[in-house]
Amino acid sequence: MPAEGARDILDEFDEDRRRPTYPTVTTEAGMVVEDRSSGFVGDVVRWSFEGVTLRDRQQQLRHFTWKPGGFLINGTPVTLKRPEATPVLTQNVSAAGGFIDDRSNGASRARVAQPHRIWVEGTHDAELLEHVWGEELRELGIVVEPMHGADDLALRVREFTPTADRRLGVLLDHLVDGSKEQRIADSVAEQHVLIIGHPFVDVWAGIRPRTIGLDEWPNVPKGIPWKQGLCDAIGVELDGFWPKLRNSVSSFVDLESSLVGAVEQLIDFVAAEA
């Protein structure tokens, strides 16, 4: 007989046996599923190692992590799994700008970057995309480049000379009606360019404040640079804060949905077959 307070191994076995099991279904594009926790219903538009993206009838995107029995298909609880992919075991960049694909048999080949590009406003935007979507971007051969400002976007787009085989996606901060960024976006009329944005004044604000223990980001008075005002309000030094904030993000669930949706649309656009 086990000692008082001790757990019998058979008890643990019984608990495991009583734990519900769900059929496992491999995710496919276009598959219609329902997230059990939220009731959100949509078709699968993409997936990553972190989770799956669904799109509903209103074309809204929602992102859900993989979880046992987390979804319904035709009313039946299932566990969705990511399709098997060819492993990319290293993330080295060749001198030619290609991605080195080192496989378990020791062979390697350069994954040459595609001619398409995603432009973002600054270095922090580029670092955040690498932090969250880096694996997927490397698998697709998509290069993300910071513009260090968008004022001359129309000129830069003309110089890029986008075509069906050389598409360009642009992510703008603070893309809202009446903003300078909206006027910049309106000045670019190219068939093979997709300009999309998020409503935040800075990409930092696209990170959910809960990642650093805040309920919401503080209001920063006009005239004060947003990053500096934020750091002053929460009592941290501006220098060195960005790496801490970036590293608090574990996956896209730590980002605001409008930012995630914008990035996902850009990836879809530049990765699509011509």
Secondary structure as GFF3:
##gff-version 3
##sequence-region A 1 274
A	DSSP	alpha_helix	9	18	.	.	.	ID=ss1
A	DSSP	beta_strand	24	26	.	.	.	ID=ss2
A	DSSP	beta_strand	32	35	.	.	.	ID=ss3
A	DSSP	beta_strand	41	47	.	.	.	ID=ss4
A	DSSP	beta_strand	51	55	.	.	.	ID=ss5
A	DSSP	beta_strand	61	65	.	.	.	ID=ss6
A	DSSP	beta_strand	71	73	.	.	.	ID=ss7
A	DSSP	beta_strand	76	81	.	.	.	ID=ss8
A	DSSP	beta_strand	99	102	.	.	.	ID=ss9
A	DSSP	beta_strand	108	111	.	.	.	ID=ss10
A	DSSP	beta_strand	117	120	.	.	.	ID=ss11
A	DSSP	alpha_helix	123	140	.	.	.	ID=ss12
A	DSSP	beta_strand	143	146	.	.	.	ID=ss13
A	DSSP	alpha_helix	153	160	.	.	.	ID=ss14
A	DSSP	beta_strand	168	172	.	.	.	ID=ss15
A	DSSP	alpha_helix	180	186	.	.	.	ID=ss16
A	DSSP	beta_strand	193	197	.	.	.	ID=ss17
A	DSSP	three_ten_helix	203	206	.	.	.	ID=ss18
A	DSSP	three_ten_helix	209	212	.	.	.	ID=ss19
A	DSSP	alpha_helix	226	234	.	.	.	ID=ss20
A	DSSP	alpha_helix	241	247	.	.	.	ID=ss21
A	DSSP	three_ten_helix	252	254	.	.	.	ID=ss22
A	DSSP	alpha_helix	257	271	.	.	.	ID=ss23
###
